[in-house]
Every structure is written in structure tokens, then in C-alpha cells.
Amino acid sequence: MQKTLTFIGILFCLSLSSYATNVSGHISANTTWTKSGNPYIITGTTYVDSNYQLTVDPGVVIRIDSGCSLHVYGKLKMEGSATDTITITTNVPNPVFKPGYVYYSTGIYFENTNNLDTISISYCHFSHLDDALNVILDRPLKITNSVLDSCITGIVSQRYVYADRCKLDNCHYKAIQAAPYHVTNCSISNSEYGLSGYWHVDDYCANNLIYDNSTGIIHCDTVINNIIIGNRIRGTEECYYISNNLILYNKIGIEMTGFAVIYNCIEYNDVGIYNTHFTPTHGMKVNNNCIAFNYTNDFITDSSPIIDATDNYWGTIDSATIESHIIDSNDNSYRARAIIVPFLYSADSACDTIIVPTHIINAFPKPSVVSVYPNPVSSTFTVDAGDKMMMEVSVYDIKGTLVAHTITDKNRLTVDASSLSKGMYLYRVRLKDESVVLGKVMKE
């Protein structure tokens, strides 16, 4: 009986040790990987040769050894299902993603080829790879209903990338970099750059949730109907046409060099719009937006042509208050003039068309916005920080000379301006959380 048990144990161990399919070298025939061969371990650089197809069935698990990758010169069909996804990950033991960590396991390279078929990937999960998908070919890559997480780069391509209904999360460098890209209905978060283009050629980004990246979108032609929220440096940068987006809680909502910013809700950012000096010489239009309640400034211009910023709602109908949250040629002569009149007297419908998911909005609570009233002021004005406590309030004249200064531990302070000459002044409020709010106040 003991001998029988030992023999059975040996068979069991042998079956465990053989429960994998090792792959390396060239695939030079039409080949299908099935669940019965799981897991497929790429133990050496593997090539799908020209004129041949590798088909990966739903439920297949692919693990890639350190220093290895899969290179496709032929065709690849990798289509899972909603209930049986395909997994592609590193074979490095116990991978734990952290910034700067290198797995040395690269996912799939699509190489230059004369095969003009579109590569299609669906219901796949890529994780813990240096580059999940690297496209070096003349044909487009199409990926749908897939997840790419905890990779150094999700997708990098020098050609077209079409991504729809995908989730890209925790990419240390870039979630998607392509030229051009069409990205729709995706969730992109926790990356250095969410979407990054090369040359502003036919990039299209629509109906995505882009949040908690360093920069959400950089270099995109058309940005429509997205939720861009809580990005640590910029929501968008160097994008041309920006319309019907909800842009909230970013350091800078829009750093712009484009042609048109229309029908967006741009609120509760540190700076709503910062217009850089690369604006086209014919100028640009910023119209029919809600640009309000941004923490430091609603709009900052740079050395560029006159900016048409008419027909926007600024959270108030008091022109002095609106001007106090804008830095333009009224403040520094080298800056562009922002024409804001006429402005809207109520919020445009753009501020109501997009609903932020509850779990996202709760992660970025509405900040208190310092208000100053009355503005213009005749004798005294009040600095009101809402539910925030202030540490210091400073007032400077247009030359930068300090004319009033108060240390405080309150959330509301009255400043005596009776001795000040008529003109514009800059106030600087330092809050208990060490954040700083700047604005302008007019003395009558």
C-alpha cells in the first residue's frame, strides 16, 4: 500500500511539473494556443513569422520570462471573451508594481511587415510588463474591452492605435503614446502621461474618464466629451480643439496652444486655463465655457495674439471680480489681452451635461475658494476663506510693493484699504494647509 501511494505521489508531482507549455524561437506555421496548454511560458524571444497566424483562444494565460518578448511579423488573433479573458503577464515571481521598477519582461512587438491586416485584440489583461504593446508597423492596432495595468508603458506606437472600452491604470510612464490615436470610452488613470500624441495628426479622444495622472492628455487634435479630473500637473496640454469636457480639480485644467475651447466646464482647478505663447498667430477662441471657482486663477494669458474669451460664465456677473481672477495684459504688458465682454450671466448647459462617477468625485472634494468683497472697495474689504483657516494675508500694489500684511488664525478677515490710492492690487492668502491663493482687488 505504501509503494502504491508513493507511485501515485510521483505521478502527481510529474503532472504538476509538466503543466505548462514552454515557447521560444520561431512560429512558422499557423498555430493555436488553447486553455489546455496553460500556462504558455515564453522562455526565449519568440517570433510569429510572416504569412503565419498565431491564434490565442479565450482563457489562455501567457507568462513572459525576464528579458523575453513576443514579436509578430505575421498575424495575431487574440480575442478573449467577457467571461474568459486572455492574460499576458510577467513570469518574474511575485511581481509588485512600484514606480521605476523594471520587470525586463516585454509584452508584444508588432514589427514592420507587408501584411496590411488590422491587428485586433479584445478581452485581454496585460499586467506587470515593461511595454505591454509596442507597435512598429504600417498597419493599425485595434484593442477593445481590455485592461492594461501595472506596466511601465501600456501602448507605444508609431502608427494608428484604436482603443475602445479599455482600462489603463498604473502605467509608470505613458498609458498610450501613438501617432495618431483614436481613444474612446476608456478609463485612464495613475500614469505619468495618460494619452500622448506625436504630431497633432488626426488624434481623437472622446467619452473617456481620465483621472489622477500627472498629465491627462498631451498633443491631441480633438478632445470631446471627456471627464478630465484630478490630474496632478495638467488636465490637457497642447490640444487643438477642446469641447464639451468636464475638467475639474487639476493643477492646470487646460494648458493650451490650440484653436478653440468651447462648451467645457472648467472648475475647481488650481488654474483653469493657462494659455502658453505657442498659440497660432491668428489667435484662438474660448467661448461658451463655464470657467469658475478655480483656486488661484480662472485664466492666465502669455505673449500671444488677442484672445476671444467672450460669452463665458465666470461664476459671477461682477466684472471686477471676474477680472481679479484673470491675469492678462492688464497685469503685465507682455501678456495677451483676453476680451471677456460680453460674458454669460448664468452657467451654460456645458456644466450640466456630464455626470462624474461618485467614487471619482469623492476622491477630489470641492475646495474652498477664497472670496474678497466688496470688490471694487472704497474703504474696507473682507477676505473670506469659507471653511478654511488662514495664516497670512498680504496685499501688494501693481509694482509688487507690500502695502498691507496681517497674520491671522481665522477664516475671515477685514482689511483696511482707506489709505490706498485708486487702482488695482494683488492679494495673497496663505492657508493653514500651506496652499496659497492669489487674486486681484480694485480700489475706487
Secondary structure, DSSP 8 states (H G I E B T S, - for coil): -HHHHHHHHHHHHHHHHT-SEEEEEEE-S-EEE-GGG-SEEEEEEEEE-TT-EEEE-TT-EEEE-TT--EEESSEEEEE-BTTB-EEEEE-SSS----TT-------EEE---S----EEEESEEEES-SEEEEE-SSS-EEEES-EEES-SEEEEESS-EEEES-EEE--SSEEEE-SSEEEES-EEESSSEEEE-SS-SS-EEES-EEESSSEEEEEEEEEES-EEE--SSEEEEEEEEEES-EEES-SEEEEE-SSEEES-EEESSSEEEEE-TT--TT--EEES-EEE--SSEEEE--SSS-EE--S-B-S-S-HHHHHHTEESTTT-TTS--EE--S--SS--GGGGS----HHHHTTS------EEESSSBSSEEEEE-TTS-EEEEEEE-TTS-EEEEEE--SSEEEEE-TTS-SEEEEEEEEETTS-EEEEEEEE-
